[in-house]
Amino acid sequence: MKAAGVIEQSLDESNASHCEGLFGNAIAMWQKLEQIHNAKTPGTRFNAIHSLFSIRKEDDETLEALMTRTKAAMQRVKSLRPTPDGAYTLEMLDNELVIATLLQALPDSFNHVTSSLYIQSDLSLEMLERAFLSEDVH
């Protein structure tokens, strides 16, 4: 009950609406918020990987703060992996890195392609290759 109270008190208006009917149940509220804010889709993983590789030391930032920020970004990448049970393989990571690189390499004129691929819940390298080939034909 204490955990539910802490979660309820920390919710803003929009997040409170997601938890309607769940108040008093800390586990259900936490799971609902995680489902909304920590979607484990390829698109969110690619954005997290991009954020990780985009980190640059700020002029007034200490190296210790840079390390902390980088570790937090890596933790975000790890938290978005599709299988929390440890079944996430190096092959899956390799494929996702290729996909993320290919999508990031496209110029803005391909935003229609990238946005349609980012929303796929099961984006694979094969799906991306088919989309690229189809786009080349058009």
A tleap script that builds the chain and sets N, CA, C and O, in Angstrom:
source leaprc.protein.ff14SB
mol = sequence {
  NMET LYS ALA ALA GLY VAL ILE GLU GLN SER
  LEU ASP GLU SER ASN ALA SER HIE CYS GLU
  GLY LEU PHE GLY ASN ALA ILE ALA MET TRP
  GLN LYS LEU GLU GLN ILE HIE ASN ALA LYS
  THR PRO GLY THR ARG PHE ASN ALA ILE HIE
  SER LEU PHE SER ILE ARG LYS GLU ASP ASP
  GLU THR LEU GLU ALA LEU MET THR ARG THR
  LYS ALA ALA MET GLN ARG VAL LYS SER LEU
  ARG PRO THR PRO ASP GLY ALA TYR THR LEU
  GLU MET LEU ASP ASN GLU LEU VAL ILE ALA
  THR LEU LEU GLN ALA LEU PRO ASP SER PHE
  ASN HIE VAL THR SER SER LEU TYR ILE GLN
  SER ASP LEU SER LEU GLU MET LEU GLU ARG
  ALA PHE LEU SER GLU ASP VAL CHIE
}
set mol.1.N position { 0.826 -1.193 0.000 }
set mol.1.CA position { 0.000 0.000 0.000 }
set mol.1.C position { 0.870 1.256 0.000 }
set mol.1.O position { 0.531 2.258 -0.629 }
set mol.2.N position { 2.017 1.186 0.728 }
set mol.2.CA position { 2.913 2.339 0.741 }
set mol.2.C position { 3.464 2.610 -0.651 }
set mol.2.O position { 3.513 3.758 -1.092 }
set mol.3.N position { 3.876 1.557 -1.342 }
set mol.3.CA position { 4.417 1.723 -2.692 }
set mol.3.C position { 3.353 2.300 -3.625 }
set mol.3.O position { 3.650 3.167 -4.447 }
set mol.4.N position { 2.123 1.823 -3.500 }
set mol.4.CA position { 1.036 2.352 -4.334 }
set mol.4.C position { 0.826 3.828 -4.037 }
set mol.4.O position { 0.603 4.618 -4.954 }
set mol.5.N position { 0.895 4.203 -2.776 }
set mol.5.CA position { 0.730 5.610 -2.397 }
set mol.5.C position { 1.830 6.486 -2.970 }
set mol.5.O position { 1.562 7.591 -3.442 }
set mol.6.N position { 3.057 6.006 -2.932 }
set mol.6.CA position { 4.178 6.770 -3.480 }
set mol.6.C position { 4.014 6.947 -4.984 }
set mol.6.O position { 4.229 8.042 -5.505 }
set mol.7.N position { 3.638 5.892 -5.680 }
set mol.7.CA position { 3.434 5.978 -7.129 }
set mol.7.C position { 2.305 6.958 -7.435 }
set mol.7.O position { 2.449 7.825 -8.297 }
set mol.8.N position { 1.183 6.820 -6.730 }
set mol.8.CA position { 0.032 7.697 -6.968 }
set mol.8.C position { 0.396 9.161 -6.758 }
set mol.8.O position { -0.016 10.016 -7.542 }
set mol.9.N position { 1.157 9.460 -5.718 }
set mol.9.CA position { 1.525 10.847 -5.423 }
set mol.9.C position { 2.485 11.418 -6.455 }
set mol.9.O position { 2.533 12.633 -6.644 }
set mol.10.N position { 3.244 10.571 -7.121 }
set mol.10.CA position { 4.232 11.063 -8.080 }
set mol.10.C position { 3.685 11.194 -9.501 }
set mol.10.O position { 4.380 11.697 -10.384 }
set mol.11.N position { 2.461 10.751 -9.730 }
set mol.11.CA position { 1.887 10.790 -11.075 }
set mol.11.C position { 1.405 12.184 -11.447 }
set mol.11.O position { 0.759 12.867 -10.652 }
set mol.12.N position { 1.731 12.593 -12.666 }
set mol.12.CA position { 1.136 13.818 -13.188 }
set mol.12.C position { -0.227 13.446 -13.777 }
set mol.12.O position { -0.626 12.282 -13.748 }
set mol.13.N position { -0.928 14.435 -14.304 }
set mol.13.CA position { -2.302 14.208 -14.763 }
set mol.13.C position { -2.392 13.175 -15.885 }
set mol.13.O position { -3.267 12.309 -15.866 }
set mol.14.N position { -1.489 13.267 -16.859 }
set mol.14.CA position { -1.577 12.335 -17.986 }
set mol.14.C position { -1.252 10.907 -17.566 }
set mol.14.O position { -1.883 9.966 -18.046 }
set mol.15.N position { -0.283 10.733 -16.683 }
set mol.15.CA position { 0.053 9.383 -16.229 }
set mol.15.C position { -0.994 8.834 -15.274 }
set mol.15.O position { -1.222 7.625 -15.231 }
set mol.16.N position { -1.625 9.702 -14.515 }
set mol.16.CA position { -2.697 9.259 -13.626 }
set mol.16.C position { -3.845 8.670 -14.443 }
set mol.16.O position { -4.492 7.715 -14.012 }
set mol.17.N position { -4.095 9.238 -15.617 }
set mol.17.CA position { -5.172 8.712 -16.450 }
set mol.17.C position { -4.882 7.292 -16.921 }
set mol.17.O position { -5.806 6.502 -17.114 }
set mol.18.N position { -3.615 6.966 -17.107 }
set mol.18.CA position { -3.252 5.609 -17.520 }
set mol.18.C position { -3.493 4.599 -16.403 }
set mol.18.O position { -3.707 3.415 -16.664 }
set mol.19.N position { -3.458 5.068 -15.170 }
set mol.19.CA position { -3.569 4.173 -14.016 }
set mol.19.C position { -4.972 4.131 -13.421 }
set mol.19.O position { -5.188 3.526 -12.371 }
set mol.20.N position { -5.917 4.770 -14.090 }
set mol.20.CA position { -7.277 4.782 -13.575 }
set mol.20.C position { -7.780 3.354 -13.408 }
set mol.20.O position { -7.640 2.527 -14.309 }
set mol.21.N position { -8.350 3.080 -12.280 }
set mol.21.CA position { -8.839 1.747 -11.972 }
set mol.21.C position { -7.786 0.839 -11.363 }
set mol.21.O position { -8.089 -0.279 -10.947 }
set mol.22.N position { -6.555 1.316 -11.308 }
set mol.22.CA position { -5.465 0.497 -10.759 }
set mol.22.C position { -4.965 1.020 -9.416 }
set mol.22.O position { -4.114 0.396 -8.783 }
set mol.23.N position { -5.489 2.158 -8.984 }
set mol.23.CA position { -4.985 2.776 -7.752 }
set mol.23.C position { -5.104 1.813 -6.582 }
set mol.23.O position { -6.103 1.108 -6.438 }
set mol.24.N position { -4.071 1.792 -5.753 }
set mol.24.CA position { -3.996 0.874 -4.634 }
set mol.24.C position { -3.236 -0.400 -4.981 }
set mol.24.O position { -2.895 -1.180 -4.091 }
set mol.25.N position { -2.970 -0.618 -6.262 }
set mol.25.CA position { -2.262 -1.814 -6.717 }
set mol.25.C position { -0.939 -1.372 -7.353 }
set mol.25.O position { -0.878 -1.088 -8.549 }
set mol.26.N position { 0.107 -1.319 -6.543 }
set mol.26.CA position { 1.409 -0.807 -6.992 }
set mol.26.C position { 1.953 -1.604 -8.181 }
set mol.26.O position { 2.489 -1.020 -9.123 }
set mol.27.N position { 1.822 -2.903 -8.143 }
set mol.27.CA position { 2.369 -3.742 -9.210 }
set mol.27.C position { 1.660 -3.460 -10.533 }
set mol.27.O position { 2.309 -3.301 -11.567 }
set mol.28.N position { 0.349 -3.399 -10.502 }
set mol.28.CA position { -0.414 -3.148 -11.730 }
set mol.28.C position { -0.119 -1.757 -12.281 }
set mol.28.O position { 0.007 -1.586 -13.494 }
set mol.29.N position { -0.006 -0.760 -11.399 }
set mol.29.CA position { 0.302 0.599 -11.852 }
set mol.29.C position { 1.688 0.633 -12.483 }
set mol.29.O position { 1.872 1.212 -13.554 }
set mol.30.N position { 2.654 0.017 -11.825 }
set mol.30.CA position { 4.029 0.012 -12.333 }
set mol.30.C position { 4.094 -0.684 -13.692 }
set mol.30.O position { 4.751 -0.190 -14.608 }
set mol.31.N position { 3.426 -1.815 -13.828 }
set mol.31.CA position { 3.431 -2.545 -15.096 }
set mol.31.C position { 2.771 -1.736 -16.207 }
set mol.31.O position { 3.252 -1.742 -17.341 }
set mol.32.N position { 1.685 -1.046 -15.901 }
set mol.32.CA position { 1.009 -0.223 -16.907 }
set mol.32.C position { 1.905 0.932 -17.350 }
set mol.32.O position { 2.012 1.216 -18.543 }
set mol.33.N position { 2.546 1.594 -16.394 }
set mol.33.CA position { 3.440 2.705 -16.734 }
set mol.33.C position { 4.649 2.218 -17.520 }
set mol.33.O position { 5.098 2.894 -18.446 }
set mol.34.N position { 5.180 1.056 -17.162 }
set mol.34.CA position { 6.302 0.500 -17.912 }
set mol.34.C position { 5.887 0.168 -19.344 }
set mol.34.O position { 6.638 0.421 -20.286 }
set mol.35.N position { 4.691 -0.397 -19.507 }
set mol.35.CA position { 4.187 -0.736 -20.836 }
set mol.35.C position { 4.088 0.513 -21.711 }
set mol.35.O position { 4.370 0.456 -22.908 }
set mol.36.N position { 3.695 1.625 -21.127 }
set mol.36.CA position { 3.518 2.862 -21.891 }
set mol.36.C position { 4.843 3.568 -22.142 }
set mol.36.O position { 5.097 4.026 -23.256 }
set mol.37.N position { 5.681 3.661 -21.133 }
set mol.37.CA position { 6.890 4.486 -21.222 }
set mol.37.C position { 8.158 3.710 -21.544 }
set mol.37.O position { 9.198 4.316 -21.806 }
set mol.38.N position { 8.095 2.411 -21.531 }
set mol.38.CA position { 9.287 1.615 -21.776 }
set mol.38.C position { 8.969 0.529 -22.801 }
set mol.38.O position { 9.311 -0.640 -22.622 }
set mol.39.N position { 8.304 0.948 -23.882 }
set mol.39.CA position { 7.906 -0.002 -24.920 }
set mol.39.C position { 9.148 -0.659 -25.516 }
set mol.39.O position { 10.072 0.023 -25.958 }
set mol.40.N position { 9.158 -1.963 -25.523 }
set mol.40.CA position { 10.324 -2.711 -25.997 }
set mol.40.C position { 10.166 -3.039 -27.472 }
set mol.40.O position { 10.070 -4.203 -27.860 }
set mol.41.N position { 10.140 -1.995 -28.284 }
set mol.41.CA position { 10.008 -2.152 -29.730 }
set mol.41.C position { 11.343 -1.845 -30.391 }
set mol.41.O position { 12.190 -1.180 -29.793 }
set mol.42.N position { 11.540 -2.316 -31.607 }
set mol.42.CA position { 12.791 -1.989 -32.300 }
set mol.42.C position { 13.024 -0.476 -32.391 }
set mol.42.O position { 14.150 -0.013 -32.210 }
set mol.43.N position { 11.989 0.278 -32.664 }
set mol.43.CA position { 12.146 1.730 -32.791 }
set mol.43.C position { 12.672 2.390 -31.528 }
set mol.43.O position { 13.538 3.263 -31.594 }
set mol.44.N position { 12.152 1.977 -30.377 }
set mol.44.CA position { 12.647 2.571 -29.129 }
set mol.44.C position { 14.073 2.134 -28.841 }
set mol.44.O position { 14.865 2.906 -28.300 }
set mol.45.N position { 14.406 0.878 -29.207 }
set mol.45.CA position { 15.786 0.430 -29.022 }
set mol.45.C position { 16.735 1.196 -29.938 }
set mol.45.O position { 17.833 1.568 -29.523 }
set mol.46.N position { 16.317 1.434 -31.189 }
set mol.46.CA position { 17.172 2.162 -32.123 }
set mol.46.C position { 17.390 3.591 -31.632 }
set mol.46.O position { 18.499 4.118 -31.722 }
set mol.47.N position { 16.341 4.213 -31.115 }
set mol.47.CA position { 16.487 5.569 -30.578 }
set mol.47.C position { 17.433 5.577 -29.380 }
set mol.47.O position { 18.239 6.495 -29.228 }
set mol.48.N position { 17.334 4.559 -28.534 }
set mol.48.CA position { 18.212 4.482 -27.369 }
set mol.48.C position { 19.663 4.254 -27.790 }
set mol.48.O position { 20.578 4.842 -27.213 }
set mol.49.N position { 19.875 3.401 -28.794 }
set mol.49.CA position { 21.227 3.164 -29.301 }
set mol.49.C position { 21.784 4.449 -29.912 }
set mol.49.O position { 22.943 4.800 -29.691 }
set mol.50.N position { 20.954 5.140 -30.674 }
set mol.50.CA position { 21.378 6.414 -31.281 }
set mol.50.C position { 21.757 7.418 -30.188 }
set mol.50.O position { 22.772 8.107 -30.297 }
set mol.51.N position { 20.949 7.494 -29.151 }
set mol.51.CA position { 21.261 8.404 -28.045 }
set mol.51.C position { 22.577 8.031 -27.376 }
set mol.51.O position { 23.376 8.900 -27.026 }
set mol.52.N position { 22.795 6.732 -27.202 }
set mol.52.CA position { 24.038 6.272 -26.586 }
set mol.52.C position { 25.240 6.697 -27.420 }
set mol.52.O position { 26.213 7.227 -26.885 }
set mol.53.N position { 25.175 6.466 -28.730 }
set mol.53.CA position { 26.310 6.786 -29.595 }
set mol.53.C position { 26.431 8.272 -29.895 }
set mol.53.O position { 27.437 8.709 -30.456 }
set mol.54.N position { 25.428 9.051 -29.531 }
set mol.54.CA position { 25.474 10.503 -29.748 }
set mol.54.C position { 26.018 11.274 -28.549 }
set mol.54.O position { 26.149 12.497 -28.602 }
set mol.55.N position { 26.330 10.575 -27.488 }
set mol.55.CA position { 26.821 11.252 -26.277 }
set mol.55.C position { 28.160 11.912 -26.565 }
set mol.55.O position { 29.066 11.296 -27.126 }
set mol.56.N position { 28.268 13.165 -26.177 }
set mol.56.CA position { 29.510 13.930 -26.280 }
set mol.56.C position { 29.738 14.641 -24.947 }
set mol.56.O position { 28.785 15.065 -24.294 }
set mol.57.N position { 30.972 14.767 -24.556 }
set mol.57.CA position { 31.303 15.465 -23.317 }
set mol.57.C position { 30.936 16.938 -23.452 }
set mol.57.O position { 31.322 17.602 -24.413 }
set mol.58.N position { 30.191 17.432 -22.479 }
set mol.58.CA position { 29.852 18.852 -22.433 }
set mol.58.C position { 31.062 19.631 -21.936 }
set mol.58.O position { 31.895 19.092 -21.207 }
set mol.59.N position { 31.162 20.893 -22.326 }
set mol.59.CA position { 32.318 21.718 -21.940 }
set mol.59.C position { 32.535 21.765 -20.437 }
set mol.59.O position { 33.672 21.697 -19.969 }
set mol.60.N position { 31.460 21.880 -19.685 }
set mol.60.CA position { 31.580 22.022 -18.231 }
set mol.60.C position { 31.346 20.707 -17.484 }
set mol.60.O position { 31.162 20.710 -16.267 }
set mol.61.N position { 31.353 19.590 -18.201 }
set mol.61.CA position { 31.062 18.292 -17.610 }
set mol.61.C position { 32.348 17.599 -17.173 }
set mol.61.O position { 33.344 17.604 -17.896 }
set mol.62.N position { 32.316 17.010 -15.998 }
set mol.62.CA position { 33.465 16.226 -15.539 }
set mol.62.C position { 33.451 14.871 -16.239 }
set mol.62.O position { 32.418 14.438 -16.750 }
set mol.63.N position { 34.585 14.219 -16.259 }
set mol.63.CA position { 34.656 12.888 -16.855 }
set mol.63.C position { 33.814 11.894 -16.057 }
set mol.63.O position { 33.231 10.969 -16.622 }
set mol.64.N position { 33.756 12.093 -14.740 }
set mol.64.CA position { 32.925 11.232 -13.906 }
set mol.64.C position { 31.454 11.381 -14.279 }
set mol.64.O position { 30.731 10.388 -14.360 }
set mol.65.N position { 31.011 12.602 -14.503 }
set mol.65.CA position { 29.620 12.842 -14.906 }
set mol.65.C position { 29.356 12.250 -16.290 }
set mol.65.O position { 28.274 11.718 -16.540 }
set mol.66.N position { 30.330 12.338 -17.186 }
set mol.66.CA position { 30.196 11.748 -18.516 }
set mol.66.C position { 30.030 10.233 -18.412 }
set mol.66.O position { 29.189 9.648 -19.095 }
set mol.67.N position { 30.836 9.601 -17.556 }
set mol.67.CA position { 30.723 8.152 -17.371 }
set mol.67.C position { 29.354 7.784 -16.813 }
set mol.67.O position { 28.749 6.805 -17.250 }
set mol.68.N position { 28.867 8.552 -15.861 }
set mol.68.CA position { 27.557 8.283 -15.260 }
set mol.68.C position { 26.453 8.417 -16.298 }
set mol.68.O position { 25.550 7.582 -16.354 }
set mol.69.N position { 26.517 9.450 -17.114 }
set mol.69.CA position { 25.507 9.676 -18.149 }
set mol.69.C position { 25.551 8.561 -19.196 }
set mol.69.O position { 24.509 8.115 -19.676 }
set mol.70.N position { 26.754 8.116 -19.547 }
set mol.70.CA position { 26.909 7.040 -20.521 }
set mol.70.C position { 26.376 5.720 -19.965 }
set mol.70.O position { 25.698 4.978 -20.677 }
set mol.71.N position { 26.673 5.425 -18.714 }
set mol.71.CA position { 26.162 4.196 -18.097 }
set mol.71.C position { 24.636 4.221 -18.014 }
set mol.71.O position { 23.993 3.188 -18.196 }
set mol.72.N position { 24.059 5.376 -17.745 }
set mol.72.CA position { 22.602 5.495 -17.703 }
set mol.72.C position { 22.003 5.252 -19.083 }
set mol.72.O position { 20.968 4.598 -19.204 }
set mol.73.N position { 22.647 5.776 -20.120 }
set mol.73.CA position { 22.167 5.561 -21.490 }
set mol.73.C position { 22.266 4.081 -21.857 }
set mol.73.O position { 21.376 3.550 -22.521 }
set mol.74.N position { 23.324 3.421 -21.436 }
set mol.74.CA position { 23.478 1.989 -21.711 }
set mol.74.C position { 22.429 1.190 -20.958 }
set mol.74.O position { 21.901 0.209 -21.482 }
set mol.75.N position { 22.124 1.596 -19.748 }
set mol.75.CA position { 21.082 0.919 -18.974 }
set mol.75.C position { 19.738 1.046 -19.676 }
set mol.75.O position { 18.929 0.119 -19.654 }
set mol.76.N position { 19.502 2.204 -20.303 }
set mol.76.CA position { 18.267 2.400 -21.073 }
set mol.76.C position { 18.227 1.429 -22.253 }
set mol.76.O position { 17.184 0.832 -22.521 }
set mol.77.N position { 19.341 1.262 -22.960 }
set mol.77.CA position { 19.401 0.310 -24.072 }
set mol.77.C position { 19.090 -1.095 -23.558 }
set mol.77.O position { 18.297 -1.815 -24.165 }
set mol.78.N position { 19.702 -1.483 -22.454 }
set mol.78.CA position { 19.488 -2.822 -21.898 }
set mol.78.C position { 18.041 -3.033 -21.469 }
set mol.78.O position { 17.485 -4.116 -21.654 }
set mol.79.N position { 17.432 -1.996 -20.896 }
set mol.79.CA position { 16.057 -2.137 -20.401 }
set mol.79.C position { 15.056 -2.305 -21.535 }
set mol.79.O position { 13.932 -2.751 -21.303 }
set mol.80.N position { 15.443 -1.960 -22.744 }
set mol.80.CA position { 14.537 -2.059 -23.893 }
set mol.80.C position { 14.707 -3.354 -24.680 }
set mol.80.O position { 14.042 -3.555 -25.696 }
set mol.81.N position { 15.577 -4.216 -24.225 }
set mol.81.CA position { 15.753 -5.492 -24.911 }
set mol.81.C position { 14.465 -6.289 -24.806 }
set mol.81.O position { 13.782 -6.242 -23.783 }
set mol.82.N position { 14.130 -7.019 -25.861 }
set mol.82.CA position { 12.821 -7.672 -25.911 }
set mol.82.C position { 12.641 -8.846 -24.963 }
set mol.82.O position { 11.508 -9.206 -24.643 }
set mol.83.N position { 13.719 -9.445 -24.512 }
set mol.83.CA position { 13.592 -10.628 -23.668 }
set mol.83.C position { 14.335 -10.414 -22.356 }
set mol.83.O position { 15.557 -10.555 -22.305 }
set mol.84.N position { 13.613 -10.077 -21.301 }
set mol.84.CA position { 14.268 -9.829 -20.015 }
set mol.84.C position { 14.819 -11.091 -19.369 }
set mol.84.O position { 15.544 -11.006 -18.377 }
set mol.85.N position { 14.493 -12.254 -19.906 }
set mol.85.CA position { 14.943 -13.504 -19.294 }
set mol.85.C position { 16.359 -13.896 -19.689 }
set mol.85.O position { 16.820 -14.986 -19.352 }
set mol.86.N position { 17.054 -13.009 -20.404 }
set mol.86.CA position { 18.436 -13.294 -20.766 }
set mol.86.C position { 18.588 -13.983 -22.104 }
set mol.86.O position { 19.704 -14.338 -22.484 }
set mol.87.N position { 17.494 -14.183 -22.835 }
set mol.87.CA position { 17.566 -14.881 -24.118 }
set mol.87.C position { 17.939 -13.952 -25.266 }
set mol.87.O position { 17.906 -14.364 -26.425 }
set mol.88.N position { 18.288 -12.728 -24.970 }
set mol.88.CA position { 18.719 -11.781 -25.996 }
set mol.88.C position { 20.120 -12.176 -26.433 }
set mol.88.O position { 21.040 -12.211 -25.615 }
set mol.89.N position { 20.288 -12.471 -27.709 }
set mol.89.CA position { 21.548 -13.030 -28.186 }
set mol.89.C position { 22.403 -11.975 -28.884 }
set mol.89.O position { 21.930 -10.892 -29.231 }
set mol.90.N position { 23.666 -12.321 -29.077 }
set mol.90.CA position { 24.558 -11.446 -29.833 }
set mol.90.C position { 24.092 -11.315 -31.273 }
set mol.90.O position { 24.239 -10.249 -31.871 }
set mol.91.N position { 23.542 -12.360 -31.833 }
set mol.91.CA position { 23.019 -12.294 -33.201 }
set mol.91.C position { 21.874 -11.285 -33.289 }
set mol.91.O position { 21.785 -10.528 -34.256 }
set mol.92.N position { 21.000 -11.273 -32.281 }
set mol.92.CA position { 19.902 -10.293 -32.262 }
set mol.92.C position { 20.471 -8.880 -32.178 }
set mol.92.O position { 20.017 -7.980 -32.884 }
set mol.93.N position { 21.454 -8.691 -31.322 }
set mol.93.CA position { 22.090 -7.379 -31.190 }
set mol.93.C position { 22.763 -6.974 -32.499 }
set mol.93.O position { 22.618 -5.835 -32.944 }
set mol.94.N position { 23.491 -7.889 -33.111 }
set mol.94.CA position { 24.159 -7.589 -34.381 }
set mol.94.C position { 23.157 -7.128 -35.432 }
set mol.94.O position { 23.391 -6.134 -36.120 }
set mol.95.N position { 22.046 -7.844 -35.561 }
set mol.95.CA position { 21.023 -7.472 -36.534 }
set mol.95.C position { 20.425 -6.110 -36.218 }
set mol.95.O position { 20.191 -5.308 -37.122 }
set mol.96.N position { 20.177 -5.848 -34.950 }
set mol.96.CA position { 19.607 -4.558 -34.573 }
set mol.96.C position { 20.595 -3.413 -34.820 }
set mol.96.O position { 20.181 -2.310 -35.177 }
set mol.97.N position { 21.874 -3.661 -34.636 }
set mol.97.CA position { 22.861 -2.622 -34.921 }
set mol.97.C position { 22.921 -2.321 -36.415 }
set mol.97.O position { 23.062 -1.162 -36.805 }
set mol.98.N position { 22.816 -3.351 -37.257 }
set mol.98.CA position { 22.791 -3.136 -38.711 }
set mol.98.C position { 21.541 -2.339 -39.088 }
set mol.98.O position { 21.623 -1.385 -39.862 }
set mol.99.N position { 20.395 -2.725 -38.549 }
set mol.99.CA position { 19.144 -2.020 -38.845 }
set mol.99.C position { 19.235 -0.566 -38.403 }
set mol.99.O position { 18.887 0.340 -39.159 }
set mol.100.N position { 19.701 -0.345 -37.181 }
set mol.100.CA position { 19.805 1.023 -36.656 }
set mol.100.C position { 20.742 1.863 -37.514 }
set mol.100.O position { 20.457 3.031 -37.779 }
set mol.101.N position { 21.852 1.283 -37.950 }
set mol.101.CA position { 22.812 2.000 -38.785 }
set mol.101.C position { 22.205 2.350 -40.131 }
set mol.101.O position { 22.358 3.474 -40.609 }
set mol.102.N position { 21.519 1.400 -40.742 }
set mol.102.CA position { 20.900 1.651 -42.046 }
set mol.102.C position { 19.823 2.733 -41.952 }
set mol.102.O position { 19.751 3.609 -42.814 }
set mol.103.N position { 18.993 2.679 -40.922 }
set mol.103.CA position { 17.942 3.691 -40.775 }
set mol.103.C position { 18.527 5.068 -40.483 }
set mol.103.O position { 18.032 6.080 -40.979 }
set mol.104.N position { 19.571 5.096 -39.685 }
set mol.104.CA position { 20.212 6.368 -39.349 }
set mol.104.C position { 20.948 6.948 -40.553 }
set mol.104.O position { 21.125 8.162 -40.643 }
set mol.105.N position { 21.372 6.098 -41.469 }
set mol.105.CA position { 22.136 6.551 -42.635 }
set mol.105.C position { 21.270 7.232 -43.685 }
set mol.105.O position { 21.783 7.943 -44.549 }
set mol.106.N position { 19.972 7.020 -43.615 }
set mol.106.CA position { 19.086 7.587 -44.636 }
set mol.106.C position { 18.929 9.093 -44.460 }
set mol.106.O position { 18.825 9.586 -43.337 }
set mol.107.N position { 18.913 9.819 -45.574 }
set mol.107.CA position { 18.688 11.270 -45.475 }
set mol.107.C position { 17.224 11.579 -45.140 }
set mol.107.O position { 16.372 10.691 -45.173 }
set mol.108.N position { 16.948 12.833 -44.821 }
set mol.108.CA position { 15.603 13.246 -44.429 }
set mol.108.C position { 14.552 12.943 -45.485 }
set mol.108.O position { 13.380 12.772 -45.151 }
set mol.109.N position { 14.942 12.873 -46.740 }
set mol.109.CA position { 13.974 12.596 -47.804 }
set mol.109.C position { 13.372 11.185 -47.683 }
set mol.109.O position { 12.394 10.870 -48.362 }
set mol.110.N position { 13.943 10.354 -46.836 }
set mol.110.CA position { 13.428 9.004 -46.612 }
set mol.110.C position { 12.658 8.886 -45.294 }
set mol.110.O position { 12.440 7.776 -44.807 }
set mol.111.N position { 12.249 10.007 -44.717 }
set mol.111.CA position { 11.534 9.976 -43.436 }
set mol.111.C position { 10.283 9.111 -43.499 }
set mol.111.O position { 9.935 8.464 -42.511 }
set mol.112.N position { 9.602 9.087 -44.635 }
set mol.112.CA position { 8.404 8.257 -44.770 }
set mol.112.C position { 8.745 6.770 -44.615 }
set mol.112.O position { 7.946 5.997 -44.086 }
set mol.113.N position { 9.912 6.386 -45.071 }
set mol.113.CA position { 10.338 4.985 -44.955 }
set mol.113.C position { 10.726 4.685 -43.514 }
set mol.113.O position { 10.271 3.697 -42.937 }
set mol.114.N position { 11.567 5.538 -42.931 }
set mol.114.CA position { 12.036 5.270 -41.570 }
set mol.114.C position { 10.890 5.295 -40.570 }
set mol.114.O position { 10.828 4.449 -39.678 }
set mol.115.N position { 9.982 6.257 -40.708 }
set mol.115.CA position { 8.894 6.334 -39.729 }
set mol.115.C position { 7.991 5.109 -39.823 }
set mol.115.O position { 7.507 4.629 -38.798 }
set mol.116.N position { 7.752 4.594 -41.025 }
set mol.116.CA position { 6.914 3.395 -41.139 }
set mol.116.C position { 7.624 2.166 -40.579 }
set mol.116.O position { 6.969 1.257 -40.069 }
set mol.117.N position { 8.937 2.124 -40.665 }
set mol.117.CA position { 9.682 0.979 -40.129 }
set mol.117.C position { 9.847 1.064 -38.614 }
set mol.117.O position { 9.797 0.044 -37.926 }
set mol.118.N position { 10.044 2.274 -38.094 }
set mol.118.CA position { 10.224 2.435 -36.651 }
set mol.118.C position { 9.018 1.953 -35.848 }
set mol.118.O position { 9.176 1.525 -34.705 }
set mol.119.N position { 7.830 2.015 -36.420 }
set mol.119.CA position { 6.641 1.628 -35.651 }
set mol.119.C position { 6.365 0.127 -35.692 }
set mol.119.O position { 5.451 -0.350 -35.019 }
set mol.120.N position { 7.135 -0.613 -36.465 }
set mol.120.CA position { 6.949 -2.062 -36.540 }
set mol.120.C position { 7.368 -2.704 -35.221 }
set mol.120.O position { 8.451 -2.424 -34.708 }
set mol.121.N position { 6.525 -3.548 -34.684 }
set mol.121.CA position { 6.860 -4.207 -33.419 }
set mol.121.C position { 7.772 -5.407 -33.613 }
set mol.121.O position { 8.344 -5.916 -32.649 }
set mol.122.N position { 7.911 -5.864 -34.855 }
set mol.122.CA position { 8.725 -7.051 -35.124 }
set mol.122.C position { 9.705 -6.810 -36.270 }
set mol.122.O position { 9.941 -7.701 -37.086 }
set mol.123.N position { 10.267 -5.624 -36.329 }
set mol.123.CA position { 11.170 -5.272 -37.416 }
set mol.123.C position { 12.389 -6.192 -37.434 }
set mol.123.O position { 13.065 -6.379 -36.422 }
set mol.124.N position { 12.645 -6.751 -38.593 }
set mol.124.CA position { 13.796 -7.640 -38.766 }
set mol.124.C position { 14.656 -7.099 -39.898 }
set mol.124.O position { 14.235 -6.222 -40.653 }
set mol.125.N position { 15.852 -7.630 -40.001 }
set mol.125.CA position { 16.753 -7.242 -41.081 }
set mol.125.C position { 16.148 -7.613 -42.435 }
set mol.125.O position { 16.284 -6.866 -43.404 }
set mol.126.N position { 15.489 -8.752 -42.499 }
set mol.126.CA position { 14.849 -9.175 -43.741 }
set mol.126.C position { 13.727 -8.206 -44.140 }
set mol.126.O position { 13.586 -7.868 -45.315 }
set mol.127.N position { 12.939 -7.765 -43.170 }
set mol.127.CA position { 11.863 -6.820 -43.440 }
set mol.127.C position { 12.442 -5.496 -43.943 }
set mol.127.O position { 11.906 -4.887 -44.869 }
set mol.128.N position { 13.526 -5.064 -43.331 }
set mol.128.CA position { 14.169 -3.822 -43.744 }
set mol.128.C position { 14.713 -3.952 -45.168 }
set mol.128.O position { 14.558 -3.037 -45.977 }
set mol.129.N position { 15.336 -5.065 -45.470 }
set mol.129.CA position { 15.870 -5.287 -46.819 }
set mol.129.C position { 14.751 -5.259 -47.854 }
set mol.129.O position { 14.917 -4.672 -48.923 }
set mol.130.N position { 13.614 -5.884 -47.552 }
set mol.130.CA position { 12.473 -5.861 -48.483 }
set mol.130.C position { 11.968 -4.435 -48.678 }
set mol.130.O position { 11.652 -4.032 -49.797 }
set mol.131.N position { 11.895 -3.678 -47.593 }
set mol.131.CA position { 11.430 -2.288 -47.683 }
set mol.131.C position { 12.391 -1.447 -48.509 }
set mol.131.O position { 11.954 -0.614 -49.303 }
set mol.132.N position { 13.684 -1.651 -48.338 }
set mol.132.CA position { 14.682 -0.907 -49.108 }
set mol.132.C position { 14.599 -1.267 -50.591 }
set mol.132.O position { 14.639 -0.385 -51.449 }
set mol.133.N position { 14.485 -2.555 -50.891 }
set mol.133.CA position { 14.382 -2.978 -52.282 }
set mol.133.C position { 13.124 -2.408 -52.933 }
set mol.133.O position { 13.156 -1.958 -54.079 }
set mol.134.N position { 12.032 -2.431 -52.201 }
set mol.134.CA position { 10.770 -1.876 -52.714 }
set mol.134.C position { 10.906 -0.385 -52.961 }
set mol.134.O position { 10.414 0.129 -53.966 }
set mol.135.N position { 11.570 0.311 -52.050 }
set mol.135.CA position { 11.768 1.763 -52.205 }
set mol.135.C position { 12.652 2.041 -53.412 }
set mol.135.O position { 12.401 3.005 -54.136 }
set mol.136.N position { 13.672 1.236 -53.651 }
set mol.136.CA position { 14.526 1.406 -54.831 }
set mol.136.C position { 13.741 1.248 -56.127 }
set mol.136.O position { 13.976 1.971 -57.096 }
set mol.137.N position { 12.811 0.302 -56.141 }
set mol.137.CA position { 11.993 0.068 -57.333 }
set mol.137.C position { 11.122 1.288 -57.615 }
set mol.137.O position { 10.922 1.662 -58.771 }
set mol.138.N position { 10.611 1.898 -56.567 }
set mol.138.CA position { 9.746 3.072 -56.738 }
set mol.138.C position { 10.593 4.291 -57.025 }
set mol.138.O position { 10.059 5.386 -57.202 }
savepdb mol mol.pdb
quit
